[in-house]
Amino acid sequence: MGNDKKTRATIYQVAKEANVSLATVSRVLNGKGNVSPETERLVNDVIARLGYIPSGIARGLATQLTANVGIVLPSPNYVYINNIMAGMLDVCKIYGYSPSVFTYEGISDVASAIDRVIASRVEGIVVFNSQLNAEDVSKLTNFSLPIVIIGEDSLHQHNANVNIDYSTSLARYITERVNQGIRTIRFLRDPNKDWHMINRFQNAIESVVSTAAGVDFQSIDISDSYTVIYDYYKTQFQHTPPANELYILPRDSLAIAINNAALDLGYHIPEQLETVAIVGTKHARMARPQVSTFEVDWYEVGSITMRMLTKMLQGTLSNKSYNFATTYVRRKSSKR
């Protein structure tokens, strides 16, 4: 195997091929630690065969100081993405990693972000996969680097996965509301933003309403923008007053946009209009009325994800899958 940018060998591949831990490979490279002559010969043979060139992480593992890891995230304009990143960066600080953060704004920017992280020659990657396609994931996994993916994962052998389970709690909530008599449900989505997450949200809702009699369900494509949604629904509600409608929004700021449009026209929440945000942040509690949401500790998501990557780099990760449950929290924007 050559060591050009597309096929360069990594310490992870050396460890896997030699069937030893990353720390053992590092000790061989640094001439430190207790490594048997047989293991040292085996590791050196693999290094020579793969054409591996040691990097900072190989030297650092011998002293428990590590080097570069890549963090791939959607735009940090969102509070929950900032919380994820904070959890990741704190773990990096604990373990001595130097993180490089790569962000993408939308579908058109994803490929560029992937190219940037590959060109950076990091030794491990964490990815929040809200809208990577199969080709994007394949690009990353072709390098056989340790990768931890939050969200949708193509389950390549080198990946670990962190799942945030909104589907179970969302489907349960919709079932309860349908049984309580709600008959008009609207789900707002931006087809160009976070489509992995959005599709999972919609599938969870449709799994209930598709078999429920008399439910008027619509999925509405609209820009992921507070201003756009506020202006649109202020115009809509001027012509057609809301009447016992439940709006499901991907994020709390979008629920606040609908609430404010209705309130500015003199309508009452939740008597005439209910809103529930799937992804909740501090904004849900700061708004008036407070917005009902599905809660997960985003800082902990980031922390656990990065800890999984550190274990992959050290060759000690035994469980490559971690699941976060979400909890529905009712506040003043919904009746139930």
C-alpha positions in Angstrom: 0.0 0.0 0.0 1.4 3.4 -0.9 1.4 6.4 1.3 -0.1 9.0 -0.9 -3.0 11.1 0.4 -5.7 8.6 -0.8 -4.1 5.3 0.4 -1.6 6.3 3.1 -1.3 3.8 5.9 -2.4 4.7 9.4 -1.4 3.6 12.8 -4.8 2.1 13.1 -4.2 -0.2 10.1 -0.8 -1.2 11.5 -2.4 -2.1 14.8 -5.2 -4.1 13.2 -2.9 -5.9 10.8 -0.5 -6.9 13.6 -3.4 -7.6 16.0 -2.0 -5.4 18.7 -3.2 -2.2 20.4 -2.3 1.3 19.1 -0.3 1.9 22.2 1.9 -1.2 21.4 2.6 0.1 17.9 3.5 3.5 19.5 5.9 1.8 22.0 7.6 0.0 19.1 7.9 3.3 17.1 9.3 5.1 20.1 11.5 2.3 21.5 9.8 2.6 24.9 7.8 0.3 27.1 7.7 -3.4 27.6 7.3 -5.1 24.1 8.5 -8.6 23.4 11.0 -9.1 20.6 8.5 -11.2 18.7 5.8 -8.5 18.9 8.4 -5.8 17.9 9.4 -7.8 14.9 5.8 -8.4 13.9 4.9 -4.7 14.2 8.0 -3.6 12.2 7.2 -6.1 9.5 3.7 -4.7 9.1 5.0 -1.1 9.2 7.4 -1.9 6.4 4.8 -3.8 4.3 2.2 -1.0 4.6 4.7 1.8 4.1 3.5 3.4 7.3 5.1 6.8 8.1 4.7 7.7 11.9 2.8 10.8 12.8 2.3 12.7 16.0 -0.3 10.4 17.4 2.1 7.4 17.1 4.7 9.2 19.2 2.1 10.6 21.6 0.4 7.4 22.5 3.6 6.2 24.2 3.3 9.1 26.7 -0.5 9.2 26.7 -0.4 12.5 24.7 -2.2 12.3 21.4 -2.3 14.5 18.4 -4.9 15.4 15.7 -8.5 14.3 15.5 -11.1 15.7 13.1 -14.6 16.8 14.2 -17.1 17.1 11.4 -20.3 19.0 12.3 -23.2 20.9 10.8 -23.2 24.7 11.2 -22.4 25.7 14.8 -25.0 28.4 14.5 -27.4 26.0 16.3 -27.2 25.9 20.1 -27.3 22.1 20.2 -24.4 21.8 17.9 -22.4 24.1 20.1 -23.3 21.9 23.1 -22.1 18.8 21.2 -18.8 20.5 20.3 -18.3 21.6 23.9 -18.5 18.0 25.1 -16.1 16.8 22.4 -13.6 19.6 23.1 -13.6 19.0 26.8 -12.7 15.3 26.3 -10.0 16.3 23.8 -8.5 18.6 26.5 -8.5 15.8 29.0 -6.7 13.4 26.7 -4.4 15.9 25.1 -5.8 15.8 21.6 -5.6 18.6 19.2 -9.0 18.8 17.5 -9.6 20.3 14.1 -13.3 21.3 13.5 -14.8 21.1 10.0 -18.3 22.4 9.5 -20.8 22.2 6.7 -23.8 24.5 6.0 -25.9 22.4 3.7 -25.9 19.6 1.2 -23.8 21.5 -1.3 -21.1 22.0 1.4 -20.8 18.5 2.7 -18.4 17.2 0.1 -16.1 20.1 0.6 -16.0 19.5 4.4 -15.2 15.8 3.8 -12.3 16.7 1.4 -11.0 19.2 4.0 -10.9 16.7 6.8 -9.2 14.1 4.6 -6.6 16.5 3.5 -5.8 17.4 7.1 -4.3 14.0 7.7 -6.0 13.4 11.1 -5.8 10.1 12.8 -9.4 9.7 13.9 -12.7 11.4 13.1 -16.0 12.1 14.8 -18.9 13.0 12.5 -22.4 14.3 13.2 -24.1 12.8 10.2 -27.3 14.8 9.7 -27.0 14.8 5.9 -24.0 12.9 4.6 -24.8 10.6 1.7 -23.4 7.1 1.0 -20.6 8.6 -1.1 -19.5 11.0 1.6 -19.4 8.2 4.2 -17.6 5.9 1.8 -14.9 8.6 1.2 -14.2 8.7 5.0 -14.2 4.9 5.5 -11.9 4.2 2.6 -9.1 5.5 4.7 -9.6 2.9 7.4 -9.4 5.5 10.1 -11.2 5.1 13.4 -14.6 6.9 12.9 -17.4 7.5 15.3 -20.6 8.6 13.6 -23.5 10.4 15.4 -26.8 9.5 13.6 -27.1 7.7 10.3 -24.3 5.2 9.7 -23.7 2.9 6.8 -22.2 0.4 9.4 -18.8 0.1 7.8 -16.5 -2.2 9.8 -14.3 0.6 11.0 -17.1 2.8 12.3 -18.6 3.2 15.7 -22.1 4.7 16.0 -23.9 6.9 18.5 -27.7 6.9 17.9 -30.0 9.5 19.3 -33.4 7.8 19.5 -36.1 10.4 18.8 -38.2 7.9 16.8 -39.4 5.9 19.8 -40.5 8.9 22.0 -41.9 10.9 19.0 -44.0 8.0 17.8 -45.2 7.4 21.4 -46.2 11.0 21.7 -48.1 11.2 18.4 -49.9 8.0 19.3 -51.1 9.5 22.6 -52.2 12.7 21.0 -54.1 10.9 18.3 -55.8 8.8 20.9 -56.7 12.0 22.8 -58.5 13.4 19.7 -56.0 15.5 17.8 -56.9 15.4 14.1 -54.7 18.1 12.5 -51.0 17.6 12.5 -48.4 19.5 10.6 -44.7 18.7 10.3 -42.4 21.4 8.9 -39.2 20.4 7.2 -36.4 22.0 5.1 -35.6 19.4 2.4 -32.1 20.9 2.1 -31.1 20.7 5.8 -30.3 17.8 8.0 -32.3 15.4 5.9 -31.2 12.2 7.7 -32.6 13.5 11.0 -35.7 15.1 9.3 -36.6 11.9 7.5 -36.3 9.9 10.7 -38.6 12.4 12.4 -41.2 12.2 9.6 -41.1 8.4 9.4 -41.8 8.2 13.1 -44.8 10.5 12.8 -46.1 8.7 9.7 -45.8 5.3 11.3 -48.6 6.4 13.5 -50.8 8.7 11.4 -50.7 6.4 8.4 -52.9 3.9 10.3 -55.0 6.4 12.3 -58.5 7.2 11.0 -59.5 10.8 10.3 -56.1 12.4 10.9 -55.2 15.3 8.6 -51.4 15.1 8.4 -49.3 17.3 6.1 -45.5 17.5 5.7 -44.7 21.1 4.7 -41.4 22.0 3.0 -40.2 25.4 4.1 -36.9 27.1 4.8 -35.2 26.4 8.1 -35.4 30.0 9.1 -37.1 31.8 12.0 -37.9 34.8 9.8 -39.3 32.8 6.9 -41.6 30.8 9.1 -42.7 33.8 11.1 -43.6 35.8 8.0 -45.3 32.8 6.3 -47.5 31.9 9.2 -48.4 35.4 10.1 -49.8 35.8 6.6 -51.5 32.3 6.8 -53.1 33.0 10.2 -54.4 36.4 9.0 -56.5 34.6 6.4 -57.2 31.3 8.2 -57.2 31.3 12.0 -55.6 28.2 13.6 -58.1 25.8 15.0 -56.9 23.0 17.3 -53.8 22.3 15.2 -50.6 20.5 16.3 -47.4 21.7 14.7 -44.3 19.5 15.0 -41.0 21.4 14.3 -37.5 20.1 14.0 -36.1 22.7 16.3 -37.3 24.9 19.1 -36.5 28.3 17.4 -38.9 27.3 14.6 -41.7 26.5 17.1 -41.1 29.9 18.6 -41.5 31.5 15.1 -45.0 30.0 14.7 -45.9 30.8 18.3 -44.9 34.5 17.9 -46.8 34.8 14.6 -49.9 33.5 16.2 -49.5 35.6 19.4 -48.9 38.8 17.5 -52.3 38.2 15.8 -54.0 37.8 19.1 -54.5 34.0 19.0 -54.1 31.8 22.1 -51.5 29.0 22.7 -52.1 26.2 23.3 -55.9 26.6 23.0 -56.0 27.3 19.3 -52.5 26.2 18.2 -50.1 23.8 19.8 -46.4 23.5 19.0 -43.8 20.8 19.9 -40.2 21.0 19.0 -38.2 17.8 18.5 -34.7 19.2 19.2 -34.8 21.4 22.3 -32.3 23.8 23.7 -32.2 26.6 26.3 -34.4 28.6 23.9 -37.3 26.4 24.6 -37.3 27.4 28.3 -36.5 31.1 27.6 -39.5 31.6 25.2 -42.9 32.6 26.3 -44.8 30.4 26.2 -42.1 27.8 26.9 -41.9 25.2 24.2 -42.6 21.5 24.7 -39.6 19.5 23.4 -37.9 16.1 23.3 -34.8 16.3 25.5 -31.4 14.7 25.4 -28.1 16.0 26.9 -26.3 17.2 23.9 -23.1 17.9 25.8 -23.1 14.3 27.0 -23.6 13.2 23.4 -20.5 15.0 22.3 -18.5 13.7 25.4 -19.5 10.1 24.9 -18.7 10.3 21.1 -15.2 11.6 21.7 -14.6 9.1 24.5 -15.5 6.3 22.1 -13.0 7.7 19.6 -10.2 7.8 22.2 -10.9 4.1 23.0 -10.8 3.2 19.3 -7.4 4.9 19.0 -6.2 3.0 22.0 -7.6 -0.3 20.8 -9.8 -0.7 23.8 -13.4 0.0 22.5 -15.4 -3.1 23.1 -18.9 -1.8 22.2 -19.1 0.1 18.9 -22.7 1.2 19.4 -24.2 3.6 22.0 -27.9 4.7 22.2 -29.3 7.9 23.7 -32.9 7.8 24.6 -34.9 11.1 24.4 -37.6 12.2 26.8 -40.7 14.3 26.0 -41.0 17.4 28.2 -44.4 19.1 28.2 -44.3 22.9 28.6 -46.8 25.7 27.9 -46.9 25.4 24.1 -49.0 22.2 24.1 -52.0 20.8 25.9 -50.5 17.4 26.6 
